[in-house]
Amino acid sequence: MTDQQATWLTYLQVTAHTRPFLLKCYDRLDSKKAKEHAYYNAERFIYGIKLGEEYLTAAAHTPLSVQPLLYYYSLTHFLKSCLLTVDPGYPATAKVLAHGLSTRKRKKMHYRFLEDDVRIQPNGLFPYAAKHLFNQSVEVKKLSMDKLLRPLSFMKPIYSLKGKATAEAEIPELLAQFAILYNLSMLVRYEGEWWGEMEQLRDREDYVFIIHFLQYAPKQIPTLISTWLRDQSTASMD
C-alpha cells in the first residue's frame, strides 16, 4: 500500500472528514435523507475501517493457523464500510449479514485445496457486495480455489514456477480474496487436523499456494479497499 493509500484510510477515520465524504456519496444516490444518513453512518463507517485494520495487525502477530480467520474478518469489516457508501440503510435485513458463501465443513479424503470450491448463496455479504460495490451479478453457482487464485497478480510467480498458465479473473479481486479467505477460515475452524498436517509436514502442493497467498493478501486488502473508496470519492465529485 502506498503512503497516499494509507493516508486516505487514515483521513477517513475522523468524523469531520467522513461525514462530508458520505454526504457526497448519498447526494449522488439522490437520497432525501442524505445529511441525516451521513451523520449517523459516519461512526459506523469509521468503526468498520478501524476493525479491518486492527484484525490485520492482530493477524501479523498470531500463528499461521489463526491468520486466515483474522484476515477474513478484516476484509468483512472493510467491505461493510464500503457498502455504507452506496447503501445508507445497510444492513436492512438479517439476510445480508450472512457470509453469502458455503462450503463443506467436513472435507473428503485426500482433500486438495486448489480443487475445492465455494458455493454462492442467494443472500449474504458476498452477493450483496458483488451487486452494490461492483454492479455485478455473479452468474456461476460455485467458484473454484484454483480459478480464484490463478488471476491474482501476486500469485502469478508461484503458478509460473509450477509451469501453470495464468487465467482471466471471473470476479473482482476483492471478492476473489473474500471467497478464498472464507474457505481458508472454514478449514481453520473445521479441519484443524488437515491444517496442522499441512503446516507441519509441508508435503502437499497446497502448502506453497496457501502460504504465498497469506503472505501477500494482507498487503493487498487495504490497498484494494483504499483504491475503491478513493474511486467512490472521485465519482461523488462528478
C-alpha positions as CSV (number, residue, x, y, z in Angstrom):
1,M,0.0,0.0,0.0
2,T,1.4,3.4,-1.0
3,D,1.7,6.3,1.5
4,Q,-1.2,8.0,-0.3
5,Q,-3.5,5.0,0.0
6,A,-2.6,4.6,3.7
7,T,-3.2,8.3,4.3
8,W,-6.6,8.1,2.7
9,L,-7.8,5.4,5.0
10,T,-6.4,7.4,8.0
11,Y,-8.1,10.5,6.7
12,L,-11.5,8.8,6.6
13,Q,-11.3,7.8,10.3
14,V,-12.3,11.2,11.5
15,T,-16.0,12.1,11.6
16,A,-15.2,15.7,10.3
17,H,-13.9,14.1,7.1
18,T,-16.2,11.1,6.9
19,R,-19.5,12.9,7.1
20,P,-18.8,15.2,4.1
21,F,-17.5,12.2,2.2
22,L,-20.6,10.2,2.9
23,L,-22.8,13.2,2.2
24,K,-21.4,13.4,-1.3
25,C,-21.9,9.7,-1.8
26,Y,-25.6,9.9,-0.7
27,D,-26.2,13.1,-2.7
28,R,-25.1,11.1,-5.7
29,L,-27.7,8.5,-4.8
30,D,-30.3,11.3,-4.6
31,S,-31.1,10.3,-1.1
32,K,-33.7,12.5,0.5
33,K,-32.1,11.9,3.9
34,A,-28.5,12.3,2.7
35,K,-27.4,14.6,5.5
36,E,-29.1,12.5,8.2
37,H,-27.6,9.3,6.9
38,A,-24.2,10.8,6.6
39,Y,-24.4,12.0,10.2
40,Y,-25.5,8.7,11.7
41,N,-23.4,6.4,9.5
42,A,-20.1,8.2,9.9
43,E,-19.1,6.4,13.1
44,R,-20.3,3.0,11.8
45,F,-18.2,3.6,8.7
46,I,-15.1,4.5,10.8
47,Y,-15.6,1.6,13.1
48,G,-15.6,-0.8,10.2
49,I,-12.3,0.6,8.8
50,K,-10.7,0.6,12.2
51,L,-11.7,-3.0,12.9
52,G,-10.5,-4.0,9.5
53,E,-7.1,-2.6,10.2
54,E,-7.0,-4.0,13.8
55,Y,-7.7,-7.5,12.6
56,L,-4.9,-7.2,10.0
57,T,-2.5,-6.0,12.7
58,A,-3.5,-8.8,15.1
59,A,-3.1,-11.4,12.3
60,A,0.5,-10.4,11.8
61,H,1.3,-11.4,15.4
62,T,-0.6,-14.7,15.5
63,P,0.3,-18.2,14.4
64,L,-0.4,-19.2,10.8
65,S,-3.3,-21.4,11.9
66,V,-5.2,-18.3,13.2
67,Q,-4.3,-15.9,10.4
68,P,-7.0,-16.9,7.8
69,L,-9.8,-16.3,10.3
70,L,-8.5,-12.8,11.2
71,Y,-7.9,-11.8,7.6
72,Y,-11.4,-12.9,6.7
73,Y,-12.9,-10.8,9.5
74,S,-10.7,-7.9,8.4
75,L,-12.0,-7.9,4.9
76,T,-15.6,-8.5,6.1
77,H,-15.5,-5.2,8.1
78,F,-13.8,-3.3,5.3
79,L,-16.5,-4.4,2.9
80,K,-19.3,-3.4,5.3
81,S,-17.8,0.1,5.5
82,C,-17.7,0.2,1.7
83,L,-21.3,-0.9,1.5
84,L,-22.3,2.0,3.7
85,T,-21.2,4.4,1.0
86,V,-23.7,3.0,-1.5
87,D,-26.4,1.8,0.7
88,P,-27.1,4.2,3.7
89,G,-29.6,1.7,5.1
90,Y,-27.2,-1.2,5.2
91,P,-28.0,-3.8,6.6
92,A,-31.7,-3.6,6.0
93,T,-32.3,-7.2,6.9
94,A,-30.5,-10.0,8.7
95,K,-30.2,-11.9,5.5
96,V,-27.5,-9.7,4.2
97,L,-25.3,-10.3,7.2
98,A,-24.7,-14.0,6.3
99,H,-21.5,-14.9,4.6
100,G,-23.2,-15.4,1.2
101,L,-21.0,-18.4,0.6
102,S,-21.0,-22.0,1.7
103,T,-18.6,-25.0,1.6
104,R,-18.4,-28.5,3.0
105,K,-17.5,-28.3,6.7
106,R,-16.1,-31.8,6.6
107,K,-13.8,-32.4,3.6
108,K,-13.4,-35.6,1.6
109,M,-10.4,-37.9,2.0
110,H,-7.3,-36.8,0.0
111,Y,-8.7,-33.3,0.1
112,R,-6.8,-30.7,-2.0
113,F,-7.4,-27.0,-1.5
114,L,-6.8,-26.0,-5.1
115,E,-9.5,-28.4,-6.3
116,D,-12.0,-27.2,-3.7
117,D,-14.8,-24.7,-4.3
118,V,-17.3,-22.5,-2.5
119,R,-20.9,-22.1,-3.5
120,I,-22.6,-18.8,-3.9
121,Q,-25.7,-18.3,-1.8
122,P,-28.7,-16.1,-2.9
123,N,-28.3,-13.9,0.2
124,G,-25.4,-12.6,2.2
125,L,-22.4,-10.4,2.1
126,F,-20.8,-11.9,-1.0
127,P,-23.7,-11.5,-3.5
128,Y,-24.7,-8.2,-1.9
129,A,-21.2,-6.8,-2.2
130,A,-21.0,-8.0,-5.8
131,K,-24.2,-6.2,-6.7
132,H,-23.8,-3.0,-4.8
133,L,-20.0,-2.4,-4.9
134,F,-19.3,-3.8,-8.4
135,N,-22.7,-3.8,-10.1
136,Q,-22.3,-7.4,-10.9
137,S,-24.5,-10.4,-10.6
138,V,-22.3,-13.5,-10.3
139,E,-23.7,-15.9,-12.8
140,V,-21.7,-19.0,-11.7
141,K,-23.1,-21.0,-8.8
142,K,-19.7,-22.0,-7.4
143,L,-16.1,-20.7,-7.5
144,S,-13.0,-22.9,-7.5
145,M,-10.0,-22.0,-5.5
146,D,-7.7,-22.5,-8.4
147,K,-9.7,-20.2,-10.7
148,L,-9.8,-17.6,-8.0
149,L,-6.1,-17.7,-7.1
150,R,-4.7,-18.0,-10.6
151,P,-5.6,-14.5,-11.9
152,L,-4.3,-12.7,-8.8
153,S,-1.2,-10.7,-9.8
154,F,0.8,-11.7,-6.7
155,M,0.0,-15.4,-7.3
156,K,1.4,-15.5,-10.8
157,P,5.0,-16.1,-9.8
158,I,4.1,-19.2,-7.9
159,Y,1.9,-20.5,-10.7
160,S,4.7,-19.9,-13.2
161,L,7.2,-21.9,-11.1
162,K,4.7,-24.8,-11.2
163,G,4.5,-24.4,-15.0
164,K,0.9,-23.4,-14.9
165,A,-0.6,-20.7,-17.1
166,T,-2.4,-17.7,-15.7
167,A,-6.1,-17.1,-16.3
168,E,-8.7,-14.3,-16.6
169,A,-10.5,-13.2,-13.5
170,E,-14.1,-14.3,-13.1
171,I,-14.8,-11.7,-10.4
172,P,-13.2,-8.6,-8.9
173,E,-10.1,-9.2,-6.8
174,L,-11.8,-8.0,-3.6
175,L,-14.5,-10.6,-4.0
176,A,-12.0,-13.3,-5.0
177,Q,-9.9,-12.7,-1.9
178,F,-13.1,-12.7,0.2
179,A,-14.1,-16.1,-1.1
180,I,-10.6,-17.6,-0.7
181,L,-10.3,-16.3,2.9
182,Y,-13.8,-17.6,3.7
183,N,-12.7,-21.1,2.6
184,L,-9.4,-20.9,4.4
185,S,-11.2,-19.7,7.6
186,M,-13.5,-22.7,7.3
187,L,-10.5,-25.1,7.1
188,V,-9.1,-23.5,10.2
189,R,-12.4,-23.8,12.1
190,Y,-13.5,-27.3,11.0
191,E,-10.4,-29.1,9.6
192,G,-7.8,-28.5,12.2
193,E,-6.1,-31.9,11.7
194,W,-5.7,-31.3,8.0
195,W,-4.4,-27.8,8.5
196,G,-2.0,-29.0,11.2
197,E,-0.6,-31.7,9.0
198,M,-0.2,-29.4,6.0
199,E,1.7,-26.9,8.2
200,Q,3.9,-29.4,9.9
201,L,4.6,-31.9,7.1
202,R,4.7,-29.5,4.2
203,D,4.3,-32.4,1.8
204,R,1.3,-31.1,-0.1
205,E,1.3,-28.8,-3.1
206,D,-1.4,-26.8,-1.5
207,Y,1.1,-25.6,1.1
208,V,3.0,-23.3,-1.1
209,F,-0.1,-21.7,-2.7
210,I,-1.8,-21.1,0.7
211,I,1.4,-19.7,2.3
212,H,2.1,-17.5,-0.7
213,F,-1.5,-16.2,-0.6
214,L,-1.4,-15.5,3.1
215,Q,1.9,-13.6,2.8
216,Y,0.6,-11.2,0.1
217,A,-3.2,-10.9,0.7
218,P,-2.9,-8.8,3.9
219,K,-0.8,-6.3,1.9
220,Q,-3.4,-6.2,-0.9
221,I,-6.6,-5.9,1.2
222,P,-6.1,-2.3,2.5
223,T,-4.8,-1.3,-0.9
224,L,-7.9,-2.6,-2.7
225,I,-10.2,-1.0,-0.1
226,S,-8.4,2.3,-0.2
227,T,-8.5,2.4,-4.0
228,W,-12.2,1.5,-4.1
229,L,-13.1,4.2,-1.6
230,R,-10.9,6.8,-3.4
231,D,-12.7,5.9,-6.7
232,Q,-16.0,6.4,-4.8
233,S,-14.9,9.8,-3.6
234,T,-13.9,10.8,-7.1
235,A,-17.2,9.6,-8.5
236,S,-19.1,11.5,-5.9
237,M,-17.5,14.7,-7.1
238,D,-18.5,14.3,-10.7
